[in-house]
């Protein structure tokens, strides 16, 4: 495929460029471990090629296994309420590529994305970026051009060798450490915590939101080693309501509040009212969706992107707090340990297992033996939409429909149904 110049931008040309990007560049969400390119050498070369735009940014760096997206969006909302122009870099996207890069809640311009993809085609042969490395430099460049006051940068995978770790942040945070991506980060909590702690840098305060003493010690020791102030957010006692309704958000709020307190020490003017309004208006200020997102009221239809063991345990615990029958649509990717998920499935539920429409999506037929052993009532579907429509048809107005198990399941569901709902 030969892409056209930016002057010839059309929606079709843009879509062709996005398709080219996904086809040419290794993409972890699609290809899994084979697309993961650990190390900072490549991103250093890539940033140098573009004039190191990250060096002009005032960044907040947010890592951790679960809660990175929620934490970064709540923080962005508070900073926006405080009158600051805020860049926000999240991954993966649910529906549109441009969701990854936002300024004050507005997705980055398609013309900019198109222009950057054209430049990607012209990179020297010695620079062979992964998909995430390219989107990272794209975020840095966009935030520089937009002259943001602050850029909130979410770690992609791990921390120590993640492409975002090229930045020097004002404040860093690790929301928590759980077992996830063991094929890349290590088989134990200790190994994964070591990788996450790799974002800790000298003279940059590090906020820790994990309650596990083992994790706390690893983060604290790393902070001592490099000369960073360690702040334990779990010791905070705060009470802020939020439009993010997941019970698990209580822990993320503590991390956000601790970050805000450190930013205030650096001279940022953030009032108590800004904090309260920021927590209450995350959806409005940032466009953040997908975390305990209430899609419809009758039947109560909820989706959540929790996808690893710890995340699903929290989501299922909240589902179990509802007494009514549940219709649960679930799908997984190839590297998830589905046998562990089977042990924590909510009772009083009918299940609709689906295949996410990506290369890594796992068809439920592949783990049908586990479903049989679990002695649950289930049906199998070739795609997310068929599973959702079956659940919606069988549920009464007083029951619950839940969609989750993977970012891709939620993304597919929202892509198919959100626009028609609106």
Rosetta blueprint (number, residue, H / E / L):
1 X L
2 X L
3 X L
4 X L
5 X L
6 X H
7 X H
8 X H
9 X L
10 X L
11 X H
12 X H
13 X H
14 X H
15 X H
16 X H
17 X H
18 X H
19 X H
20 X H
21 X H
22 X H
23 X H
24 X H
25 X L
26 X L
27 X L
28 X H
29 X H
30 X H
31 X H
32 X H
33 X H
34 X H
35 X H
36 X L
37 X L
38 X L
39 X L
40 X L
41 X H
42 X H
43 X H
44 X H
45 X H
46 X H
47 X H
48 X H
49 X H
50 X L
51 X L
52 X L
53 X H
54 X H
55 X H
56 X H
57 X L
58 X L
59 X E
60 X E
61 X E
62 X E
63 X E
64 X L
65 X L
66 X L
67 X L
68 X H
69 X H
70 X H
71 X H
72 X H
73 X H
74 X H
75 X H
76 X H
77 X H
78 X H
79 X H
80 X H
81 X H
82 X L
83 X L
84 X L
85 X L
86 X E
87 X E
88 X E
89 X E
90 X L
91 X L
92 X L
93 X L
94 X L
95 X L
96 X L
97 X H
98 X H
99 X H
100 X H
101 X E
102 X E
103 X E
104 X L
105 X L
106 X E
107 X E
108 X L
109 X L
110 X H
111 X H
112 X H
113 X H
114 X H
115 X H
116 X H
117 X H
118 X H
119 X H
120 X H
121 X H
122 X L
123 X L
124 X L
125 X L
126 X L
127 X L
128 X L
129 X L
130 X L
131 X H
132 X H
133 X H
134 X H
135 X H
136 X H
137 X H
138 X H
139 X H
140 X H
141 X H
142 X H
143 X H
144 X H
145 X H
146 X H
147 X L
148 X L
149 X L
150 X E
151 X E
152 X E
153 X E
154 X E
155 X L
156 X L
157 X L
158 X L
159 X L
160 X L
161 X L
162 X L
163 X H
164 X H
165 X H
166 X H
167 X L
168 X L
169 X L
170 X L
171 X E
172 X E
173 X E
174 X E
175 X L
176 X L
177 X L
178 X L
179 X L
180 X L
181 X L
182 X H
183 X H
184 X H
185 X H
186 X L
187 X L
188 X L
189 X H
190 X H
191 X H
192 X H
193 X H
194 X H
195 X H
196 X H
197 X H
198 X H
199 X H
200 X L
201 X L
202 X L
203 X L
204 X L
205 X E
206 X E
207 X E
208 X E
209 X L
210 X L
211 X L
212 X L
213 X H
214 X H
215 X H
216 X H
217 X H
218 X H
219 X H
220 X H
221 X H
222 X H
223 X H
224 X H
225 X H
226 X H
227 X L
228 X L
229 X L
230 X E
231 X E
232 X E
233 X H
234 X H
235 X H
236 X L
237 X L
238 X L
239 X L
240 X L
241 X L
242 X L
243 X L
244 X L
245 X L
246 X L
247 X L
248 X L
249 X H
250 X H
251 X H
252 X H
253 X H
254 X H
255 X H
256 X H
257 X H
258 X H
259 X H
260 X H
261 X H
262 X H
263 X H
264 X H
265 X H
266 X L
267 X L
268 X L
269 X L
270 X L
271 X L
272 X H
273 X H
274 X H
275 X H
276 X H
277 X H
278 X H
279 X H
280 X H
281 X L
282 X H
283 X H
284 X H
285 X H
286 X H
287 X L
288 X L
289 X L
290 X L
291 X L
292 X L
293 X E
294 X E
295 X E
296 X E
297 X E
298 X L
299 X L
300 X E
301 X E
302 X E
303 X E
304 X E
305 X L
306 X L
307 X L
308 X L
309 X H
310 X H
311 X H
312 X H
313 X H
314 X H
315 X H
316 X H
317 X H
318 X H
319 X H
320 X H
321 X L
322 X L
323 X L
324 X L
325 X L
326 X E
327 X E
328 X E
329 X E
330 X E
331 X E
332 X E
333 X E
334 X L
335 X L
336 X L
337 X L
338 X H
339 X H
340 X H
341 X H
342 X H
343 X L
344 X L
345 X L
346 X L
347 X L
348 X L
349 X E
350 X E
351 X E
352 X E
353 X E
354 X E
355 X L
356 X L
357 X L
358 X L
359 X L
360 X L
361 X E
362 X E
363 X L
364 X H
365 X H
366 X H
367 X H
368 X H
369 X H
370 X H
371 X H
372 X H
373 X H
374 X H
375 X L
376 X L
377 X E
378 X E
379 X E
380 X E
381 X L
382 X L
383 X L
384 X H
385 X H
386 X H
387 X H
388 X H
389 X H
390 X H
391 X H
392 X H
393 X H
394 X H
395 X L
396 X L
397 X L
398 X L
399 X L
400 X E
401 X E
402 X E
403 X E
404 X E
405 X L
406 X L
407 X H
408 X H
409 X H
410 X H
411 X H
412 X H
413 X H
414 X H
415 X H
416 X H
417 X H
418 X H
419 X H
420 X H
421 X H
422 X L
